[in-house]
Amino acid sequence: QVQLVESGGGLVQAGGSLRLSCAASARTFSTYAMGWFRQAPGKEREFVATISWSGSNTYYADSVKGRFTISRNNAKNTVYLQMNSLKAEDTAVYYCAARPYPSSSTPIADRYDYWGQGTQVTVSS
């Protein structure tokens, strides 16, 4: 069983920054590929960013590339999403997801085994 808890969401003005955190309960967190997804009202869940278990590989959706940065601290069992230059269209519930080693990171939501409860990010224009 793996529990994921997102935090750091909130209200921010366009152009501002926010850092999301996802704390994992897994003893083997360092072997999990991690991803961030988001879902806005009336829209399907979409891929945001992913990072390999080693942290050596990262991949971003085109919509956030250059603005968002995914990182992880395996010693703290935590993955982060640093969001800069936020836009109104970034408003969504952001979800943290995990899949165990040797599975690789992927932008496909259905490939992930564990999900957090989500944290709301609202960007005002």
C-alpha positions in Angstrom: 0.0 0.0 0.0 1.2 3.4 -1.0 -0.3 6.7 0.3 0.4 9.9 -1.5 -0.5 13.3 0.0 -0.3 16.5 -2.1 0.1 19.9 -0.5 1.1 23.4 -1.5 -1.9 24.3 -3.6 -3.7 27.6 -3.2 -4.6 30.9 -4.9 -2.0 32.8 -6.8 -2.0 35.6 -9.3 -1.1 35.1 -12.9 2.7 35.3 -13.3 3.3 34.1 -9.8 4.9 30.9 -8.6 3.8 27.9 -6.5 5.5 24.8 -5.3 3.5 21.6 -4.9 4.8 18.7 -2.7 3.8 15.1 -2.7 4.7 13.0 0.3 4.8 9.3 -0.1 4.5 6.6 2.6 6.3 3.9 0.5 9.4 2.4 2.0 10.6 1.9 -1.5 9.8 5.4 -2.7 13.1 5.8 -4.4 12.2 3.0 -6.8 8.9 4.6 -7.9 8.5 6.6 -11.0 6.4 9.7 -10.2 4.1 11.9 -12.1 1.9 15.0 -11.8 -1.4 15.3 -13.5 -4.1 17.9 -13.4 -7.8 18.2 -14.0 -9.8 21.3 -14.6 -13.6 21.5 -14.3 -15.3 20.1 -17.4 -12.0 18.7 -18.8 -10.3 15.4 -18.8 -7.3 14.7 -16.6 -4.1 15.7 -18.4 -0.5 14.9 -18.0 1.8 17.6 -16.5 5.2 16.1 -15.7 6.9 12.9 -14.8 10.2 11.8 -13.3 12.0 8.5 -13.3 12.7 6.6 -10.1 16.4 7.7 -10.2 15.5 11.3 -11.1 17.7 11.1 -14.1 14.8 11.4 -16.6 12.1 14.0 -16.7 9.4 14.8 -19.2 6.9 17.6 -19.5 3.7 18.4 -21.3 4.3 21.1 -23.9 1.9 23.4 -22.1 4.1 23.6 -19.1 7.6 23.1 -20.5 9.9 25.8 -19.5 7.6 27.0 -16.7 7.3 23.9 -14.5 10.0 21.7 -12.9 9.5 18.3 -11.4 12.1 17.1 -8.9 12.3 14.5 -6.1 14.1 14.0 -2.8 14.2 10.3 -2.2 15.6 10.8 1.3 12.4 12.7 2.2 10.1 10.5 0.2 8.8 13.6 -1.6 8.3 14.7 -5.2 7.9 18.4 -6.0 6.4 20.4 -8.8 7.8 24.0 -9.0 5.4 26.1 -11.0 6.5 29.4 -12.3 4.9 32.0 -14.6 1.5 30.6 -13.8 -1.4 31.2 -16.1 -5.1 31.2 -15.6 -5.3 28.0 -17.7 -3.1 26.3 -15.1 -6.1 26.3 -12.7 -6.9 22.8 -11.9 -6.8 20.1 -9.2 -3.2 18.7 -9.3 -2.7 15.0 -8.6 0.5 13.1 -7.7 0.8 9.6 -9.0 3.3 6.7 -8.6 4.2 3.5 -10.3 6.8 1.0 -8.9 10.1 -0.1 -10.3 11.0 -1.3 -12.8 8.1 0.5 -14.5 9.3 3.6 -16.3 7.9 7.1 -16.1 5.1 7.7 -18.5 2.6 10.5 -19.4 -0.3 8.0 -19.5 -2.4 8.3 -16.4 -3.7 4.7 -16.6 -0.2 3.4 -16.2 0.0 4.7 -12.6 -0.9 2.5 -9.7 -1.3 5.0 -6.9 -2.8 8.4 -6.6 -3.1 11.2 -4.1 -6.2 13.1 -3.2 -5.3 16.1 -5.2 -4.6 19.7 -4.3 -6.4 22.7 -5.8 -4.4 25.4 -7.7 -6.2 28.5 -8.7 -4.6 31.2 -10.8 -6.3 34.5 -11.0 -5.9 36.7 -14.0 
